[in-house]
Every structure is written in structure tokens, then in C-alpha cells.
Amino acid sequence: MLLRFNADFADPDLNFDPLIDEVFGELKSGFLELPKGAGFIEYPIFETGYQALKKATLGFTVIDPVAVIATVYAMPITFIVLRSILGFTPSEWADVTTERKKLQVDQGAARTIDRNCRLSPTTALRDRGSVADARIKAMVTAACELLKEGPSNVDRKEILHRLDKVDTATGLASLRPVADLGVPYAMLLYERFLGRPFAGHRDSVSELVGDVVESAVEDVLAKAGVGYRKTKRAERIPGFDQAPDFIIPDEHNPSVIIEAKLTEDDGTARDKVTRVQQLRNLRERDGRGYEVVACIAGRGFKVRRADMKRLLVATDGKVFTLASVQHLLTDTRIRDFVTRP
């Protein structure tokens, strides 16, 4: 049995160091690997869109919104290429469009348009004259205007304009040579430093990244025939200020509640530990008897020993990692609900 599962947390002289070392030894960093998820664009598809946009703009010498809109409808991946040149998120592009074109493009609508283009990057769109079509055309038109204009006049000693980058710093005058001759490697590295590699994709699959721990818990419970209630995001559960991720067997008679969390950031890890502590405090306040369990992953939990101590105390040592998640069936009250050995 792992040390933390057999420790006496009521002992004021309990040595936490070996318990913390035990958990730290199981935690692995997962930031090097990301799920692709639906809507991931492979480079050959992206490059096809780039070439289509380059052709429509005569090698980025003439940016005519009508021609670019037609290209976006014929080859939707062009929409993603255009956003990449701007360096905007879908939400930021929506805000700029609303300001410039006097057409309300809310952030949710922009994200939906962007996702649809990524899901079917080479399937032509049909112009039905809908609200979505009006938004697409407005966004593309606003983008074309911005690329022609380049960054506005700002005090460059104090302000960094988002368009003040190697391919858009002087409007089309900077875009053409970059497209024709390529980007100096040092400049590419500098802009990568400002933006972080794969940051946009990581944001788009953040829920899938977080689901790694939940999926591991579900797999263990399902294989053992354990009945459980998995809550939905932002769901309200009577008796809980914020719903835990899993309740076993259900919210009407909880025996075990599980918080399944992944983070690569130590600040976020501290917040998640506080969340588990709140569940423990809620249990004590209401005089309830369920076990509070934490299933964690990511290097964020491996930074602050004080935070891990708080987590161990809040769960009476019931802290599981991806390496020890199978112990849920033997070292928590979940053992009483196992129906398949």
C-alpha cells in the first residue's frame, strides 16, 4: 500500500515529507503532448489555403475584399490563414469587426465560424444570405482593411501594436516581401517568443487536455462496474456550492466525491487545491460522511510542497495520480461499490 493511504492524518507529529515525495514521484509533466482534437489543421491543408489566398491577392499586391471573400467561400481554410496573418484570436477579430463595420459580431459567433472552417477546411461554403454569411463577409472585409493599413500611429516607445510584426508592420509593403522571400529566422523566433508555440491550439483543446484525468477515472470505474454520477460543467448539485467532478454512487447518497484536476501551472494548482479544501470544509460544516478524493495530473501540482501538504490533509491522503488511479478501487470507499473484479 502506498504510504499516504495508510498514514494517520490525525497525528500532529506526522512527517509529511515522504508522503509529498511519494506523490511528486508519480506526477509527470504532460505539456509536451497535446490532443489534436476535431478541427486540427495539418500543414498541407493550411498551405493550400495560403496558396489560395496568395493567388486571390495576386501575390499580396492587391487585397480586394470581394476576391478574398470569394476565396474564403471556395476554400474555407483561407479564413484561418487570414486570421493567422492578423495574429488575432476569433474573439479579437470579432471585436475589431464590430467596431469597424458596425455589424454586431459576438465572440461566440466568431468562434463558431472559425471552428466550422477548421472542421471542413476544403469544403466550399454556400452563401445563403444568412446572418452568419453577413458576419463572415464583414470579418473578411475588416481584415483586408487592417492588412492594407498596417498598425495605427502609436507611441512605439510605450505601446506595442498587435499589427507591428514582420508581415504587417507597414501594410502590404511588408506582407509582399515576406511572402516572396521568406521570413528572417531571428524575426520568426522573436515573434514565436511573443506568442508561444501552439498557444492557439492549446487554448482550443483545453477541455480535452483537462479531460485526461476525468477519462482515466471513468475508465477505472466503468471497468469495475462502479455506478457513479459525473457532473456537467457548471451544473448545480443540491448540497454543494460547486459540483464535484464525480459523485459515487450519486448525489442523493454520496459516499465518495472526486475532484479530477490537471494543471501545468503552479498558480492554478493552488486554486485547485483550495477547491478541494472547500469541499472538505463543506463536509465538516454539514456533518456529512463522504470521502473527499483528489485525482491529479500535471507538473503544476509538483511545485509547491505546502500546497501538496494541504491537499493531503484535505483528503486524508486520498490523492491519486495517473500512475496510481487504479488504487481508487482498493484504497477508498469505492471498494464497496465494485461489482466486477
N, C-alpha and C positions, 0 to 999 in steps of 0.2 A: 504494500500500500504506500502511496506517496505520502511524504511527511506531513504536508499541510492538511490532509484529510483525517489525520489521526492526532492532531495537536489539540491541546486544551487551551482554548482561547479565553477561558475564564481565569487562567493563571497569570497573575500580574508580572511574574518573572519570566514569562515565555520569551524565548530567544527567537526573534522574527528573522534574523539574517539567513539561516539555512532555508527557511520557508520562501523568502523572497528570491534567494538564489535558485531555488528549485523552479519557480515559475519563470524567472528570467531565462533559465536554461532551455525552457520549452518554446519560448517565443521566438519567432523568426520574422525577419523583415519581408514584406511582400510587395514593396513598392516597385521592384524591377519588373514585375509581371502584371499586365492588365488584361482583363477580358476584352475581346474585340466587340462583342455585343452586336445587336442588329443595327445597321446603319454605318458600320465601319467601312471606310473607303480605302481600298487598296490603291497603291500608287499608279498603276497603269490606268485605272479609271479616272483618277484625278488628273493625270497628264492628258488624257483625252479631252477632258473639259477645258484644260488650259489651252490646248491647241485650238479648240473650237472658238474660245474667246479671243485668242490672238488673231485668228483668221477673221472673225467678225469685226475686229477693230483695225484691220489692215496693219497688223504688227504693232498695235497700240499707238498708232499715229492718229486715228480718228475714233473717238468714243461717242458713237451715236446711240442714245438710249433706245431708239426703235430697233436698231440692228441687234443690240445686246439683249433686249427683251425677247426678240425672236429666237435668238440662240439659246437663251435660258429655257424657253418652252420646247425647243427641239432637243436640247441636251441639258437636263436639269442640273447635272453636276457642275455646270458653268456657274450656277448660283453660288455654290460652295467655293469655287475658285475666286469668284468676285469678292466674297466675304473675306477670304484669306488674304487677298491683296489689300483690302481695307485694314485688316488686322482687328476686326470687331467680333464680338460675340453676337448671336442673333438678337439678344435683348438690346444691346447698344445700337445695332443697326436699326432696330425698330424705333428707338428714341430719336435718333437723328432724322429718320424719315418723317416721323410725326411732326417734328419741329420745322423741317424744310418744306414738306409737301402739303402740310395742313390736312393730312388724312390720318385718322387715328389708327395706328398700328400698335396694338398692345403686345407685350412681351411674349405672352403665351401663343399668340397667333404667329409671331415671327419664329418661335421655336418649332411650332408645328410645320410651317413651311420648310424650314431648314431640315427637319427630320424627314419629311416626305421626299425631299430632293436626295437625301442620302440613302433612303430605303430603295428608291427606284432611280438611280442616277443617270441611266441612259434611256429610260422610257419617256417618250415625249409627253408633255403636259397638254391638256386640252383647255383652251380659253373659253370658259363658259360665261364670261362676263360677271362672275360672282364677286363677292366681297374679297375673297382670298385672291382672286386674279387682280383686283384693283390694288391690293396691298403688295403683291409681287411686283407689279409694274412700278408702283411708287418707290419701293425699296431699290429696285434696279436703277431707276432714274436718279434717285438721290445719290446712289453710289457713283454713277457716271459723273455727276456734278462734282462730287468730292474729289474724284480722281483727276478731273480737269483742273480744279482749283488748287489742290495741294493744301498744306496747313495754312491757317489764318495767321495774321500778323500777331505774334505774341512776344513777350519779353523772354527770349531764349535763355537768358541768364537765370531766370526763376521758374519758367514754365516749360514742361515737355509736352509738345503737341503729339497726339496719337498718330498723326499722319507724317510726322517728321522722322521718316525712316527711309532707308536707302532707295526704295522703289516708288515712294510717293512724296518725297520731300519738296520737289519742285514741279508737282503735277505730272503731266505727260512727258515733260522733258527728262524726268528721272526714271520714268517707267520704261521708256523705249530702249535706252542703252542696257538696262538690266535684263530685259527680255532678249535683246540681241546678243549681248556679250557675256552674260552671266554675272553673278554677284561675287565681289571680292570675299574671300573666305573669312577674313578678320571681321568684316561687316556682318556676315551671316552669323558668326559666333557671338558678336555683340548683341544682335537682336534676339538671338536664342537665349542669351543671358537675361535679357529683359523679360522674355516671355515664358521661359521654361519649356523643355521638350515635352510634347504630348499633353500639355496642360489642358487644352481644349477637349481632347478625347477623354482624359481622366475625368473631367467635370461631367461629360456626357454619360459616362458609365459609372458614376459614383455610387449609384444604388446597387449595381451589380457587384462592385468591389465590396460594399458592405454586406452583401448577401452571402459572401463566402462562409462566414461564421454561422449564419442562420441555416444555410443549406447543410452544413456539417451536423448541426444539432438535429435538424429534421431527419437526416439520413439515419442517425443513430436511433432516434425514437421510433421511426417507421419500421426499421428492420426488427426492432424488439417488440413490435406490436403495442407500443405505449400510446394511449389516447392522449391527445394534447390539443390545446387551443392556441393557435398562432394569431396574434392580433395584427390588425392592419395599421398602416401608418396614420397617426393622429386619431386613432379610434378611441372612443370614450368607453371605459370599463368601470362599472359601479364599484366603489371601494378603492379606486386607485386614482391619484391625481394625474398620473400619466401611465398609460397601459404598458406593462412589461412585454417583452417580445414573445414569450411563451408562458402559458399557464397550464399546469398539469394537476388534475385532469381537465379542469375547466374553471371559469371564473366564479361559479356558484359554490364550489367547494375546493378552493386551491390548496394543494399540498406542497407544490414546488412552483416557484416563479423563476424564470430565467431571463436575464438580460444578455443578449448576444451582441458584442460590440467589436469593431475593428477600427484601428486608427494608427496612422504612421506619425502622428504629431503629438508631442507630449502635452501641449496645452489642451488639445481636445481630449486626450486621455484623462486629464484631471477632471474635466467636466463629466465624463462618462463614469468615473469613479464616484463623483458626487451624486450622480443619478442613482447608483446602486445604494449608496448610503441613505438616500432619501427613501428608497423602498424599505430598507431595514428600519428606519425611524418610523415609517408609516405602520409597519407590522407591530412594532412595540407600542405605538400610540393606541392602536385599535385592539391590542391584546389578541392578535391572531397568531396562528401557529405554523404558517407555511415557511418552507425553507427559501432563502434568497440565494440564488446561484448566479454566478457570472461566467460567461464563456467569452473569451477574448482572443484577439489576434492582432499582430502588427507591432512594429518597433516602438510606437508611441507609448505603450504600456511598460516599456523596458527602460525608461529614462529615469524616473523619479522613484527611489526606493520608498520614500514616505507615502507616495500615492498607492504603491502596491501594498504597503502595510495597512493602509486604510481599507483597501479592497478586501484583504484577507480578514480583517476584523469584521467588516460589514457582512461577510458571507460565512463566517466561521470556517474559513479555509476552503470553501466550495468555489474555487477559482479553477476553471478548466481552459485549456488551450486547444488548438487544433491537434496537438500531439497527444493530449490526454482526454479528449472529448468522449471517448468510449467509456471512460470511468463514470460518466453520468449514470450508467445503469447499475453500478455497484456501490458507489460512494455518495449517493443522495437517496432521498426517499422515492426516487423514480423506480428503484428496485421493486417496490411494492406493486407497480403497475405493468411490469414486464409480463407479456403473455407468450412471447416466442423466445426461447433460449438462443 
